[in-house]
């Protein structure tokens, strides 16, 4: 019978340094390492995150010229109009959201993976793709329930502009101010806007992390073929596995991010334009009926309605607006974030005796 190749997560990183703190509680190690990875991500990606959100949120109908048309030109516009502060708009909310998201996700992912592997009668290091898939989906659901309000705040703060001739639909001064203002003006449910398309985002981690685990195995085999190696993955192999899995997942599942951004940034109420069902022309036509009172409500009334409206008004390419910026933003950041996580989990569990 063919020998099963072990999936090792967290990967054992080669020992180049001694970590000053040893934490024996495994769940705490994953939580702290995940939080550190989130901190790294939030600072690295903030300017590109601001641009990506604005690219996703701008509505460009046929014949119109978009304000933000690319990564370099978009960053130049924000820098010219709003300065450094504009590039790091919403950094506080971004940092809190990323730290909470990564801390909860990595801790729950590894805990759930352990339990599923135990049920399957296997070790976590040899759990298999199905266990990794189920653990990543379950961890994502749990994380979304806690962190979605922070993502709503972060998205809105990044969209709001300080340019004098651009009126923002809101003006939040801090994360707490945004949370309290949203609840007061729109109700608690507004903090979970975009939750449904975020559920589609589970497909992202369902692609990324099983692929990440598989690529780590392949990279370990590649390193062994090059000569005798420790049972530890090099930093290069970790970066290749994390960058490759993130790129594939991002391209495959990007449209849901556009839908989520549009739903999270729309105001609770807006005036809807009345469009008559039928226009009569000619001398025998009755006088036109007066238009009904203006109706108010959100432009997008849900995931399916938002999909239809965007397709009708902007075309299918609108679902991939900002993809290039997103890849430039997420692939390097994800690689460094996962490397940070893997290193810290290993080093915090290392003792002088081991």
N, C-alpha and C positions, 0 to 999 in steps of 0.2 A: 504494500500500500504506500502511496506517495506521501511523503512527510509534509505536514502542514507547516507553512512558513509563519512564524510568530509575528503578530502585529504588536509593536511595542509603543505604548503611549502612557505617560510621556516618554519620549525617547531619552536614552541615556547619553547625555552630551559629554564629550571628552573633557576630562578634568584639567582645565588650564588655570583654575583659580580656586581659592578656598573661600567659601562664603562664611561671613562672620556669625550668622545666626543659624541654628539648627532647629527646625520645627518638625516634631515627630507626628503631629496630627496631619494625616494626608489630606483630608478635606480642607483644612485651613491652608495648607501649602498651595493647593489648587486655587483657592479663593484669592490669596494674596498675589500669586503669580499672575492670575487672570486680571486682577486689578492693575498690576504694574503694566501688563501688556496693553490694557485699555488706556492707561495714561500715556504710554508711548504713542499709540495710534492717534489719540485725540490731538496731541500737539503737532504731530507730523502732518496730518491730513487737513487741518482746519482751513487753510486758504483754498485748497482744492475742493474741500467740502462745501464751502460757501459758494464757489462758482458752480459746482455740480448742482446744488439745490436751485440756484437761480436759473441755470440752463433748463432744468426739468420744469420749473414753474412758469417760465415765460411762454405765453401763448402767441404763436406766430401763424397767422392765417395765410393762405395763398396770396402772393403779391406783396406781402409785408416783409420788411427787413428786420431781422432779429437784432436786438441790442447786443447780446452776447452770442458770438458766432464761433468761438473756438477757445482753446485753453489759454494760449499766450495772450491773445487780444482781450479775452475776458478778464484775465488777471490785471492787465494793463488798465482797463477801464475802471475796475474797482479801485486800484491803486491811485489813479488820477483823480477820481471823484470823491473817494472816501478815505484814502490814505491807508496806513498800516492797520488802523483800527477796523477798517472795512474788511480787510483780508482775514482778520481774526474775530469777526463779529460772531457772537454766540459761543466764544471759546469756553466760558465758564459752564454753560449748559452742556456743551459738547463733551467737556472733560468729565463732568458728573455722569453723563449718559454712558459714555464709553467705559468708564471704570465700573459702574454698576452692571452694565451689560456683560462685560467680559468676566467679571468676578462671579456673577451668578451663573453664567453659561458654563464656564470651565469646571466650576465646582459641581454643578448638577450633572454635566455630561459624564464626568469620570465616576461619580457616585452611581448614576443610573447604569452606566456601562458595567460596573462591577456587579450590580444586582442582576442584570440581564445575563451576564456571563455565568453567574452562579446558578441561575435557573436552568441555563443550557448545559450545565455541568462542565464548563470550560473556564480557563483562567482569563482574566481581563486582557493579558498580553496575547492570547490566542483566541480572541472572541469572534473574529470573523466579520465580514462586511455587513451582514444583516444586523448584528448587535450594534455596530458603529452607526448604522443608518438610523435604527430605532432610538438609540441614545441621543443622537444629534437632534432628531425631531422633537423628542420629549423635552430636552433641555431648552430648545428654542421656544416651545410653547410656554414653559415656565418663565423664562426670561422676559418674553414679550408681555406677559401679564403684569409684571412689575415695572418694566422700563418704558413701555409705550408712551406714558405721559411726558417723560423726559425727552423722547425723540420728537414729540410734537412741539415742545418748547424750543428745542434746538433748531428745528426746521424753520419755525416762524421767526426766530431771532436772526437767523442767517438771511432770510428773505427781506426783512425790513431794511430799508435804505436810509442813509442820512443825507442823500442828495436833496437839495432844496425844492426842486421842481418835481420830485417824485413823492407822491403821497402814499405812505404805508397805511395798511388797514389797521395797524396796531403799532404801539410803541412800548416795548417792554424794556425795563432798565436792569433786570436781573432775572435769574432763574425762578426765584421765589415770587417775584413780582409777576412774572409771566404765568406761573401756575395759578396764583390767586386771581389774577385778572381774567384768565380763561374760564375758570369755574364760576366767577361772579357774573360775567357777561354772557356765557354760552352754556353753562351747566357742566356738571362733572363728566358727562358723556363726551364732551369735546376733547377731553384728554385722551380719548381712545379713537379719535379720528384716524383713519388710515389703518385701523387694526386688521380689517379684512384683507386688503392687499398685503399687509405684513404677514398674514397667514400663508400667502403665496410665496413669501420670502423664505419660508421654511424649506422650499425646494432648493434654495441657495445652499444652506448648510447640509441638506440631504445629498447634494452633489459634492460640496467642497470637502467635508471631513472624511467620508469614506474614501474619496479619492486621495486625500492627504495621507491617510493611513496606508493606502496601497502604494503610493509613491515613496513613502519612507521605506517600505519593504524592498521595493525595486532599487532604491538608492543604496541600501545596505548590501544587497546582492552585487551591485555594481562596484562598491568599494572593496568587497571581498575578492572579486575577480582581479583587482589591481594588485593584490598582494595581501599578506597577513595583516589583519586589522584588529583593533580592539572591538568589542561588541558595542561600540559607541558610534553614533552618527556624527559626521563632521558638521560644522556650521554651514558649509557650502551645500551639503545634502539637505539639511533642514530648510534652507532658503529656497532651493530648487523645488522641493516638495510643496512648500507653502505657497510660493509664487505661482507654480503651475496649477495647483488645485483652485486657487483664488481666481485666476484668469478664466479658466473654463467655467466655473460657477457663475462668475459675473456676466459673461457673455450670454450664457444660457438663460439666465433669469432676470435680466435687467429691466424689462418692461414693468414689472411690478413696482419698481422703485419710483418710476415716473407717476404711476397711479397713486401710490402712497403719498408722494409729495403734493400732488394736486389736491388730494382729499384733506391732507393735514393743514394746508395753507389757505383753504377757502374760508371765507367768513361764514358765520352761522346764518346770516340773512342777507340777501341782495335782491334788488328789483329785477324781475323777469320781464323781458320785452314781449309784448303781445304781438303775435303774428296771425293775421286772419287766415282762416282755413281756405277761403275761396275769394278771388277778386273778380267782380263783374264789371265788364266794360260795355258801353253802348248806351243809346238813348232810352232804352226800355228798362234799364236797371233801377231797382229801388234805391232810395238814399242809403248810404252806408250806415250801418248800425254803429253807435258810439262804442269805442273800445271798453272792455270791462276794466274795473279798477285794477291797478297794477298788483300783481302777485309778488310775494316775496318768498324766498327760499334759497337753498344752496344751488349753485350751478350744477354740481354733480350730486346726484341723489343715491349714489352707491357705486360699487365696483363696476357692475355691468353697464350702468348708465354712463359712467365716466369713460369707459372704454368706447362706447358708441359715439359719444360727443367728440372725443379727441380724434377718433377715426374720421368722423364727418367733417370737422372743422380744420384739422391740421394734417391728416393723413397718417399712414402707418409709421413713417419715419419719426414722428413725434415721440414714439415709445422708446426710441434709441437716442433721444437728444441728451447730450452730455456723456455718452458712453465712453468716448475717448478720454475725457477728463476723469471719468470714474476709474478707468483702468490705470491711468497714470497715478491716480490717488491711492487706489486700494491695493494694487499688486505689491509695490515696494513696502507699503505700510503693513500689509498683512504678513509679508515675509519677516519683517523685523519684529512685529508683534508676536508672532508664533515662536520665533527664535527666542525672544525675551522670556516668554512663558515657559518654554521647554527648559531653558537654562536655569531659571529660578526654581522651578519645581524640583529639578535634580539637585541643585546646590543647597537648597534649604533642607533637603532630606539627607544630605551628606554629613557623616560624622567622621571624626579623626580615626575611629576604629575601622570604618568601612573601607 
